[in-house]
């Protein structure tokens, strides 16, 4: 089963991933684009982290996942301790790790509207060992492509990159830096070649 979706709410995205065991491809055609916010349902087009960790996904045979993640809303009125937030983020990695047939993983996670989210509410999904990256190990075996460059605040460094490459032996595409940083690196390397 293949599902390509555009404008939808977090609870619907989670319902799809928790009720369709034969789902093989789930992609949003706007990953990383700003979407409107609904007072009742939250951000359109974003799978909110609180929904993502609410129940396990049944689509363990998923081969492609392209999804935008969102953080909780100020309107939720939910206070979390730093430890509760860390535990929630670790469960995100575990949920992704359970997708053992995954070949392509493309994630985006950003602030939708500065008025709705404070800096403390941006997801700490930074793809480091400290926040639980190792929980994703089971999904790396078949991974061919990993794109986390649209995850705001990503701190995926050389140790994490090496760890992923050692486990994702089929990996041919790793996009782990924001596009402007990639462009800056390209410009720097081009300048040194000309000298």
C-alpha atoms as an extended CHARMM CRD file, in Angstrom:
* protein
*
       195  EXT
         1         1  UNK       CA              0.0000000000        0.0000000000        0.0000000000  PROA      1               0.0000000000
         2         2  UNK       CA              1.2570000000        3.4570000000       -0.9430000000  PROA      2               0.0000000000
         3         3  UNK       CA             -0.0280000000        6.6580000000        0.6390000000  PROA      3               0.0000000000
         4         4  UNK       CA              0.9410000000       10.1420000000       -0.5060000000  PROA      4               0.0000000000
         5         5  UNK       CA             -0.7350000000       12.8860000000        1.4490000000  PROA      5               0.0000000000
         6         6  UNK       CA             -0.6040000000       16.6440000000        1.6390000000  PROA      6               0.0000000000
         7         7  UNK       CA             -2.6790000000       18.6910000000        4.0540000000  PROA      7               0.0000000000
         8         8  UNK       CA             -3.6380000000       16.5800000000        7.0850000000  PROA      8               0.0000000000
         9         9  UNK       CA             -3.5570000000       16.7470000000       10.8610000000  PROA      9               0.0000000000
        10        10  UNK       CA             -1.2830000000       15.0090000000       13.3200000000  PROA      10              0.0000000000
        11        11  UNK       CA             -3.8840000000       12.6420000000       14.7380000000  PROA      11              0.0000000000
        12        12  UNK       CA             -4.7800000000       11.4010000000       11.2540000000  PROA      12              0.0000000000
        13        13  UNK       CA             -1.1370000000       10.7930000000       10.3400000000  PROA      13              0.0000000000
        14        14  UNK       CA             -0.6870000000        8.8000000000       13.5560000000  PROA      14              0.0000000000
        15        15  UNK       CA             -3.9180000000        6.8580000000       12.9130000000  PROA      15              0.0000000000
        16        16  UNK       CA             -2.6460000000        5.8660000000        9.4650000000  PROA      16              0.0000000000
        17        17  UNK       CA              0.6750000000        4.6320000000       10.8670000000  PROA      17              0.0000000000
        18        18  UNK       CA             -0.9930000000        2.7290000000       13.7300000000  PROA      18              0.0000000000
        19        19  UNK       CA             -3.7920000000        1.0410000000       11.7630000000  PROA      19              0.0000000000
        20        20  UNK       CA             -2.4190000000        0.0860000000        8.3300000000  PROA      20              0.0000000000
        21        21  UNK       CA             -0.0790000000       -2.8940000000        8.7770000000  PROA      21              0.0000000000
        22        22  UNK       CA              0.4190000000       -3.3290000000        5.0090000000  PROA      22              0.0000000000
        23        23  UNK       CA              1.5390000000        0.2570000000        4.4640000000  PROA      23              0.0000000000
        24        24  UNK       CA              4.8610000000        0.2570000000        2.5900000000  PROA      24              0.0000000000
        25        25  UNK       CA              5.2650000000        3.8940000000        1.5460000000  PROA      25              0.0000000000
        26        26  UNK       CA              4.1300000000        6.9730000000        3.4430000000  PROA      26              0.0000000000
        27        27  UNK       CA              5.1490000000       10.3490000000        2.1380000000  PROA      27              0.0000000000
        28        28  UNK       CA              4.0400000000       13.9150000000        2.5610000000  PROA      28              0.0000000000
        29        29  UNK       CA              4.5400000000       15.9820000000       -0.5640000000  PROA      29              0.0000000000
        30        30  UNK       CA              5.4230000000       19.1300000000        1.3580000000  PROA      30              0.0000000000
        31        31  UNK       CA              7.9260000000       18.0110000000        4.0000000000  PROA      31              0.0000000000
        32        32  UNK       CA              9.5710000000       21.0180000000        5.5680000000  PROA      32              0.0000000000
        33        33  UNK       CA              7.1470000000       23.6330000000        4.2260000000  PROA      33              0.0000000000
        34        34  UNK       CA              5.2970000000       25.9200000000        6.6170000000  PROA      34              0.0000000000
        35        35  UNK       CA              1.6990000000       24.8720000000        7.0950000000  PROA      35              0.0000000000
        36        36  UNK       CA             -1.2850000000       26.4980000000        8.8340000000  PROA      36              0.0000000000
        37        37  UNK       CA             -2.1800000000       25.8240000000       12.4480000000  PROA      37              0.0000000000
        38        38  UNK       CA             -5.5880000000       24.7230000000       13.7100000000  PROA      38              0.0000000000
        39        39  UNK       CA             -6.5690000000       25.6280000000       17.2840000000  PROA      39              0.0000000000
        40        40  UNK       CA             -8.2100000000       22.2340000000       17.8680000000  PROA      40              0.0000000000
        41        41  UNK       CA             -6.1250000000       19.8100000000       15.8290000000  PROA      41              0.0000000000
        42        42  UNK       CA             -2.7080000000       21.4780000000       15.9370000000  PROA      42              0.0000000000
        43        43  UNK       CA             -0.3940000000       21.9920000000       12.9940000000  PROA      43              0.0000000000
        44        44  UNK       CA             -1.5390000000       20.7150000000        9.6200000000  PROA      44              0.0000000000
        45        45  UNK       CA              0.9030000000       18.4060000000        7.9620000000  PROA      45              0.0000000000
        46        46  UNK       CA              2.9580000000       17.8020000000       11.0820000000  PROA      46              0.0000000000
        47        47  UNK       CA              3.0040000000       14.6110000000       13.0980000000  PROA      47              0.0000000000
        48        48  UNK       CA              3.2780000000       16.0140000000       16.5880000000  PROA      48              0.0000000000
        49        49  UNK       CA              5.7580000000       14.2110000000       18.7900000000  PROA      49              0.0000000000
        50        50  UNK       CA              3.1480000000       13.7230000000       21.5170000000  PROA      50              0.0000000000
        51        51  UNK       CA              0.9960000000       11.8090000000       19.0030000000  PROA      51              0.0000000000
        52        52  UNK       CA              3.9070000000        9.8940000000       17.5070000000  PROA      52              0.0000000000
        53        53  UNK       CA              4.7890000000        8.3330000000       20.8690000000  PROA      53              0.0000000000
        54        54  UNK       CA              1.1720000000        7.7260000000       21.9680000000  PROA      54              0.0000000000
        55        55  UNK       CA              0.9570000000        4.2280000000       20.4880000000  PROA      55              0.0000000000
        56        56  UNK       CA              3.1710000000        1.8900000000       18.4420000000  PROA      56              0.0000000000
        57        57  UNK       CA              3.0600000000        1.8820000000       14.6730000000  PROA      57              0.0000000000
        58        58  UNK       CA              1.8270000000       -1.3530000000       13.0700000000  PROA      58              0.0000000000
        59        59  UNK       CA              3.3770000000       -0.6920000000        9.6580000000  PROA      59              0.0000000000
        60        60  UNK       CA              6.6230000000       -2.4950000000       10.5010000000  PROA      60              0.0000000000
        61        61  UNK       CA              7.1720000000       -3.2720000000        6.8040000000  PROA      61              0.0000000000
        62        62  UNK       CA              7.3030000000        0.4180000000        5.9020000000  PROA      62              0.0000000000
        63        63  UNK       CA             10.0430000000        1.0170000000        3.3200000000  PROA      63              0.0000000000
        64        64  UNK       CA              9.7310000000        4.7710000000        2.8230000000  PROA      64              0.0000000000
        65        65  UNK       CA              8.8090000000        7.3400000000        5.4570000000  PROA      65              0.0000000000
        66        66  UNK       CA              8.7820000000       11.0110000000        4.5630000000  PROA      66              0.0000000000
        67        67  UNK       CA              7.1580000000       13.0250000000        7.3310000000  PROA      67              0.0000000000
        68        68  UNK       CA              7.2750000000       16.3930000000        9.0500000000  PROA      68              0.0000000000
        69        69  UNK       CA              7.3500000000       16.3030000000       12.8210000000  PROA      69              0.0000000000
        70        70  UNK       CA              6.0240000000       19.0320000000       15.0490000000  PROA      70              0.0000000000
        71        71  UNK       CA              6.5160000000       19.8760000000       18.6730000000  PROA      71              0.0000000000
        72        72  UNK       CA              3.7580000000       20.3740000000       21.2020000000  PROA      72              0.0000000000
        73        73  UNK       CA              1.7160000000       23.5300000000       21.1740000000  PROA      73              0.0000000000
        74        74  UNK       CA              1.6690000000       26.2360000000       23.8040000000  PROA      74              0.0000000000
        75        75  UNK       CA             -2.1010000000       25.8140000000       23.7070000000  PROA      75              0.0000000000
        76        76  UNK       CA             -1.7160000000       22.2390000000       25.0090000000  PROA      76              0.0000000000
        77        77  UNK       CA             -0.8940000000       23.5940000000       28.4400000000  PROA      77              0.0000000000
        78        78  UNK       CA              1.1780000000       20.4760000000       29.1080000000  PROA      78              0.0000000000
        79        79  UNK       CA              4.1320000000       20.9940000000       31.4060000000  PROA      79              0.0000000000
        80        80  UNK       CA              6.9380000000       18.4890000000       31.0410000000  PROA      80              0.0000000000
        81        81  UNK       CA             10.0420000000       18.0790000000       33.1080000000  PROA      81              0.0000000000
        82        82  UNK       CA             13.2940000000       17.9230000000       31.1540000000  PROA      82              0.0000000000
        83        83  UNK       CA             13.4750000000       14.1890000000       31.9320000000  PROA      83              0.0000000000
        84        84  UNK       CA              9.9490000000       13.5920000000       30.6080000000  PROA      84              0.0000000000
        85        85  UNK       CA             10.8910000000       15.4280000000       27.4130000000  PROA      85              0.0000000000
        86        86  UNK       CA             14.0840000000       13.3490000000       27.0300000000  PROA      86              0.0000000000
        87        87  UNK       CA             12.0750000000       10.1520000000       27.5390000000  PROA      87              0.0000000000
        88        88  UNK       CA              9.5890000000       11.2670000000       24.8800000000  PROA      88              0.0000000000
        89        89  UNK       CA             12.3690000000       11.9930000000       22.3810000000  PROA      89              0.0000000000
        90        90  UNK       CA             13.9540000000        8.5890000000       23.1030000000  PROA      90              0.0000000000
        91        91  UNK       CA             10.5550000000        6.9930000000       22.2980000000  PROA      91              0.0000000000
        92        92  UNK       CA             10.5980000000        8.8020000000       18.9350000000  PROA      92              0.0000000000
        93        93  UNK       CA             13.8970000000        7.0990000000       18.0890000000  PROA      93              0.0000000000
        94        94  UNK       CA             12.4810000000        3.7490000000       19.2830000000  PROA      94              0.0000000000
        95        95  UNK       CA              9.3860000000        4.1900000000       17.1160000000  PROA      95              0.0000000000
        96        96  UNK       CA             11.6170000000        4.8580000000       14.0900000000  PROA      96              0.0000000000
        97        97  UNK       CA             13.9060000000        1.9720000000       15.0610000000  PROA      97              0.0000000000
        98        98  UNK       CA             10.9640000000       -0.4470000000       14.9260000000  PROA      98              0.0000000000
        99        99  UNK       CA             10.6780000000        0.1570000000       11.1650000000  PROA      99              0.0000000000
       100       100  UNK       CA             13.1200000000       -2.6340000000       10.3420000000  PROA      100             0.0000000000
       101       101  UNK       CA             12.3970000000       -2.7040000000        6.5810000000  PROA      101             0.0000000000
       102       102  UNK       CA             12.9690000000        1.0280000000        6.1140000000  PROA      102             0.0000000000
       103       103  UNK       CA             14.9710000000        1.9770000000        3.0240000000  PROA      103             0.0000000000
       104       104  UNK       CA             14.3460000000        5.7260000000        2.8880000000  PROA      104             0.0000000000
       105       105  UNK       CA             13.8510000000        8.0270000000        5.8680000000  PROA      105             0.0000000000
       106       106  UNK       CA             13.2300000000       11.7260000000        5.3010000000  PROA      106             0.0000000000
       107       107  UNK       CA             12.3310000000       13.8470000000        8.3080000000  PROA      107             0.0000000000
       108       108  UNK       CA             11.6250000000       17.5050000000        8.8870000000  PROA      108             0.0000000000
       109       109  UNK       CA             10.9980000000       19.1460000000       12.2340000000  PROA      109             0.0000000000
       110       110  UNK       CA             10.6930000000       22.8650000000       12.7220000000  PROA      110             0.0000000000
       111       111  UNK       CA              8.8180000000       25.6730000000       14.4320000000  PROA      111             0.0000000000
       112       112  UNK       CA              5.6310000000       26.4980000000       12.5480000000  PROA      112             0.0000000000
       113       113  UNK       CA              4.9630000000       29.9240000000       13.9790000000  PROA      113             0.0000000000
       114       114  UNK       CA              7.1370000000       31.8530000000       16.4150000000  PROA      114             0.0000000000
       115       115  UNK       CA              4.0030000000       33.0760000000       18.2140000000  PROA      115             0.0000000000
       116       116  UNK       CA              2.7840000000       29.5420000000       18.8710000000  PROA      116             0.0000000000
       117       117  UNK       CA              6.0290000000       27.8870000000       19.8990000000  PROA      117             0.0000000000
       118       118  UNK       CA              8.7230000000       29.0580000000       22.2610000000  PROA      118             0.0000000000
       119       119  UNK       CA             12.3390000000       28.0340000000       21.7900000000  PROA      119             0.0000000000
       120       120  UNK       CA             12.0560000000       25.5940000000       24.7050000000  PROA      120             0.0000000000
       121       121  UNK       CA              9.3380000000       23.7140000000       22.8130000000  PROA      121             0.0000000000
       122       122  UNK       CA             11.3700000000       22.9480000000       19.7080000000  PROA      122             0.0000000000
       123       123  UNK       CA             11.9120000000       19.2050000000       19.5440000000  PROA      123             0.0000000000
       124       124  UNK       CA             15.2800000000       18.0890000000       20.8290000000  PROA      124             0.0000000000
       125       125  UNK       CA             15.3260000000       15.5230000000       18.0540000000  PROA      125             0.0000000000
       126       126  UNK       CA             18.9040000000       16.4170000000       17.2550000000  PROA      126             0.0000000000
       127       127  UNK       CA             20.1530000000       12.9610000000       16.2050000000  PROA      127             0.0000000000
       128       128  UNK       CA             22.8740000000       12.6140000000       18.8180000000  PROA      128             0.0000000000
       129       129  UNK       CA             23.8140000000        9.7050000000       21.0450000000  PROA      129             0.0000000000
       130       130  UNK       CA             22.8930000000       11.8440000000       24.0490000000  PROA      130             0.0000000000
       131       131  UNK       CA             19.2380000000       12.0860000000       23.0140000000  PROA      131             0.0000000000
       132       132  UNK       CA             18.8810000000        8.4090000000       22.0700000000  PROA      132             0.0000000000
       133       133  UNK       CA             20.0140000000        7.9540000000       18.4700000000  PROA      133             0.0000000000
       134       134  UNK       CA             21.1610000000        4.3820000000       19.2400000000  PROA      134             0.0000000000
       135       135  UNK       CA             17.4760000000        3.3940000000       19.6300000000  PROA      135             0.0000000000
       136       136  UNK       CA             17.2360000000        3.6550000000       15.8280000000  PROA      136             0.0000000000
       137       137  UNK       CA             19.7740000000        0.8960000000       15.1900000000  PROA      137             0.0000000000
       138       138  UNK       CA             17.2300000000       -1.7910000000       14.1420000000  PROA      138             0.0000000000
       139       139  UNK       CA             15.9950000000        0.3410000000       11.2170000000  PROA      139             0.0000000000
       140       140  UNK       CA             19.4540000000        0.9930000000        9.7820000000  PROA      140             0.0000000000
       141       141  UNK       CA             20.0700000000       -2.4620000000        8.2620000000  PROA      141             0.0000000000
       142       142  UNK       CA             18.2360000000       -1.8090000000        4.9590000000  PROA      142             0.0000000000
       143       143  UNK       CA             18.5290000000        1.9870000000        4.9330000000  PROA      143             0.0000000000
       144       144  UNK       CA             19.6680000000        3.4150000000        1.5990000000  PROA      144             0.0000000000
       145       145  UNK       CA             18.8190000000        7.0680000000        2.1890000000  PROA      145             0.0000000000
       146       146  UNK       CA             18.6330000000        9.2200000000        5.3040000000  PROA      146             0.0000000000
       147       147  UNK       CA             17.6800000000       12.8770000000        5.1880000000  PROA      147             0.0000000000
       148       148  UNK       CA             17.5300000000       14.8370000000        8.4330000000  PROA      148             0.0000000000
       149       149  UNK       CA             18.7410000000       18.1710000000        7.0760000000  PROA      149             0.0000000000
       150       150  UNK       CA             15.3150000000       19.7330000000        7.6430000000  PROA      150             0.0000000000
       151       151  UNK       CA             15.2570000000       18.8330000000       11.3230000000  PROA      151             0.0000000000
       152       152  UNK       CA             15.7010000000       22.1140000000       13.1520000000  PROA      152             0.0000000000
       153       153  UNK       CA             18.5380000000       21.9820000000       15.6800000000  PROA      153             0.0000000000
       154       154  UNK       CA             20.1050000000       18.7890000000       14.3440000000  PROA      154             0.0000000000
       155       155  UNK       CA             23.5580000000       18.2160000000       15.8840000000  PROA      155             0.0000000000
       156       156  UNK       CA             24.3830000000       15.0260000000       13.9900000000  PROA      156             0.0000000000
       157       157  UNK       CA             28.1680000000       14.9930000000       14.1220000000  PROA      157             0.0000000000
       158       158  UNK       CA             31.0510000000       12.8830000000       12.8790000000  PROA      158             0.0000000000
       159       159  UNK       CA             30.7390000000       10.1950000000       15.6180000000  PROA      159             0.0000000000
       160       160  UNK       CA             27.0290000000        9.7440000000       14.8730000000  PROA      160             0.0000000000
       161       161  UNK       CA             27.6530000000        9.7420000000       11.1180000000  PROA      161             0.0000000000
       162       162  UNK       CA             30.3260000000        7.0710000000       11.4450000000  PROA      162             0.0000000000
       163       163  UNK       CA             28.0830000000        4.9840000000       13.6970000000  PROA      163             0.0000000000
       164       164  UNK       CA             25.2180000000        5.1600000000       11.1680000000  PROA      164             0.0000000000
       165       165  UNK       CA             27.5040000000        4.2780000000        8.2450000000  PROA      165             0.0000000000
       166       166  UNK       CA             28.8710000000        1.2400000000       10.1110000000  PROA      166             0.0000000000
       167       167  UNK       CA             25.3330000000       -0.0740000000       10.6110000000  PROA      167             0.0000000000
       168       168  UNK       CA             23.6310000000        1.0840000000        7.4170000000  PROA      168             0.0000000000
       169       169  UNK       CA             25.8730000000       -0.7770000000        5.0020000000  PROA      169             0.0000000000
       170       170  UNK       CA             23.5680000000       -0.0390000000        2.0370000000  PROA      170             0.0000000000
       171       171  UNK       CA             23.4860000000        3.7110000000        2.7260000000  PROA      171             0.0000000000
       172       172  UNK       CA             24.2370000000        5.7150000000       -0.4140000000  PROA      172             0.0000000000
       173       173  UNK       CA             22.6570000000        9.0550000000        0.5530000000  PROA      173             0.0000000000
       174       174  UNK       CA             23.0940000000       10.8610000000        3.8590000000  PROA      174             0.0000000000
       175       175  UNK       CA             21.8110000000       14.4150000000        4.1060000000  PROA      175             0.0000000000
       176       176  UNK       CA             22.4650000000       15.6310000000        7.6250000000  PROA      176             0.0000000000
       177       177  UNK       CA             23.1790000000       19.3540000000        7.3960000000  PROA      177             0.0000000000
       178       178  UNK       CA             20.8220000000       22.2490000000        6.7060000000  PROA      178             0.0000000000
       179       179  UNK       CA             20.9560000000       23.1490000000        3.0160000000  PROA      179             0.0000000000
       180       180  UNK       CA             22.5870000000       26.5380000000        3.6250000000  PROA      180             0.0000000000
       181       181  UNK       CA             25.4300000000       24.7990000000        5.5040000000  PROA      181             0.0000000000
       182       182  UNK       CA             25.8700000000       22.3210000000        2.6460000000  PROA      182             0.0000000000
       183       183  UNK       CA             26.0090000000       25.2490000000        0.2060000000  PROA      183             0.0000000000
       184       184  UNK       CA             28.6140000000       26.9610000000        2.4150000000  PROA      184             0.0000000000
       185       185  UNK       CA             30.7240000000       23.8010000000        2.4500000000  PROA      185             0.0000000000
       186       186  UNK       CA             30.5060000000       23.5350000000       -1.3250000000  PROA      186             0.0000000000
       187       187  UNK       CA             31.5710000000       27.1780000000       -1.6870000000  PROA      187             0.0000000000
       188       188  UNK       CA             34.5320000000       26.6650000000        0.6680000000  PROA      188             0.0000000000
       189       189  UNK       CA             35.7470000000       23.5640000000       -1.1370000000  PROA      189             0.0000000000
       190       190  UNK       CA             35.4450000000       25.2760000000       -4.5210000000  PROA      190             0.0000000000
       191       191  UNK       CA             37.5000000000       28.2590000000       -3.3310000000  PROA      191             0.0000000000
       192       192  UNK       CA             40.3440000000       26.0650000000       -2.0950000000  PROA      192             0.0000000000
       193       193  UNK       CA             40.4820000000       24.1760000000       -5.4010000000  PROA      193             0.0000000000
       194       194  UNK       CA             41.0180000000       27.3840000000       -7.3410000000  PROA      194             0.0000000000
       195       195  UNK       CA             43.9040000000       28.5700000000       -5.1500000000  PROA      195             0.0000000000
